[in-house]
Amino acid sequence: MVVMTPREKWTDERLDDAFDRIDKSIDELRLEMRRGFEQIDKRFDQIDKRFEQVDKRFEQVDKRFERIDEKFFQLQRSMIACFVSLFVAFLAIAFGG
């Protein structure tokens, strides 16, 4: 024996209630998503600030390397001048004296 449950009738009011619940759920979901995105935006703002600090640190490192590079160039010029002077002195001793 098969027992049949009576089929519910979907009246306009019931459909409106169902869609109202769905609309309310969607609105709540949208609000929750907005809050989540606002939190993400705040986190990105914090990350942007950290990157600004990192950029400043890199600028300081770049300045230090520029100073180091300049000192190496000065050392290189001094060494070349010294070697040229020594070479000229050896030539003067070998051929002049």
C-alpha positions as CSV (number, residue, x, y, z in Angstrom):
1,M,0.0,0.0,0.0
2,V,1.4,3.3,-1.1
3,V,0.8,6.3,1.1
4,M,0.7,9.5,-0.7
5,T,1.4,12.8,1.0
6,P,-0.7,15.6,0.0
7,R,1.0,18.0,-2.3
8,E,1.4,21.5,-0.9
9,K,0.0,24.3,-2.9
10,W,2.2,27.2,-3.6
11,T,0.1,30.3,-3.3
12,D,1.3,33.7,-4.3
13,E,1.7,34.6,-0.6
14,R,3.9,31.5,0.0
15,L,6.0,32.3,-3.0
16,D,6.4,35.9,-1.9
17,D,7.4,34.7,1.6
18,A,10.0,32.3,0.2
19,F,11.5,34.9,-2.0
20,D,11.5,37.4,0.8
21,R,13.5,34.9,2.9
22,I,15.9,34.3,0.0
23,D,16.3,38.1,-0.6
24,K,17.0,38.6,3.1
25,S,19.6,35.8,3.1
26,I,21.2,37.3,0.1
27,D,21.3,40.8,1.7
28,E,22.9,39.3,4.8
29,L,25.4,37.5,2.7
30,R,26.2,40.7,0.8
31,L,26.7,42.6,4.1
32,E,29.0,39.8,5.4
33,M,31.0,39.9,2.2
34,R,31.3,43.7,2.4
35,R,32.6,43.4,6.0
36,G,35.1,40.7,4.9
37,F,36.3,42.9,2.0
38,E,36.7,45.9,4.3
39,Q,38.9,43.7,6.6
40,I,40.9,42.6,3.5
41,D,41.3,46.3,2.5
42,K,42.6,47.2,5.9
43,R,45.1,44.4,5.7
44,F,46.3,45.5,2.3
45,D,46.7,49.0,3.7
46,Q,48.9,47.6,6.5
47,I,50.9,45.7,3.9
48,D,51.3,48.8,1.8
49,K,52.7,50.6,4.8
50,R,55.1,47.8,5.4
51,F,56.2,47.9,1.8
52,E,56.8,51.7,2.2
53,Q,59.2,50.9,5.1
54,V,60.9,48.2,3.0
55,D,61.3,50.7,0.2
56,K,63.0,53.2,2.6
57,R,65.3,50.5,3.8
58,F,66.3,49.6,0.3
59,E,67.0,53.2,-0.5
60,Q,69.3,53.4,2.5
61,V,71.1,50.2,1.3
62,D,71.4,51.7,-2.2
63,K,73.0,54.9,-0.7
64,R,75.5,52.8,1.2
65,F,76.4,50.8,-1.9
66,E,76.9,54.0,-3.8
67,R,79.3,55.2,-1.1
68,I,81.1,51.9,-1.2
69,D,81.3,51.9,-5.0
70,E,82.8,55.5,-4.9
71,K,85.4,54.3,-2.3
72,F,86.3,51.4,-4.6
73,F,86.7,53.7,-7.6
74,Q,88.9,56.0,-5.5
75,L,91.0,53.0,-4.4
76,Q,91.3,51.8,-8.0
77,R,92.5,55.2,-9.2
78,S,95.0,55.4,-6.4
79,M,96.3,51.9,-7.2
80,I,96.6,52.7,-11.0
81,A,98.5,55.9,-10.2
82,C,100.8,54.0,-7.9
83,F,101.5,51.3,-10.4
84,V,102.2,53.8,-13.2
85,S,104.6,55.7,-10.8
86,L,106.4,52.4,-10.0
87,F,106.6,51.5,-13.7
88,V,108.0,54.9,-14.6
89,A,110.5,54.6,-11.6
90,F,111.6,51.1,-12.8
91,L,112.1,52.4,-16.4
92,A,114.1,55.4,-15.1
93,I,116.3,53.1,-13.0
94,A,116.7,50.6,-15.8
95,F,117.5,53.0,-18.6
96,G,118.5,56.2,-16.9
97,G,120.8,55.2,-14.3
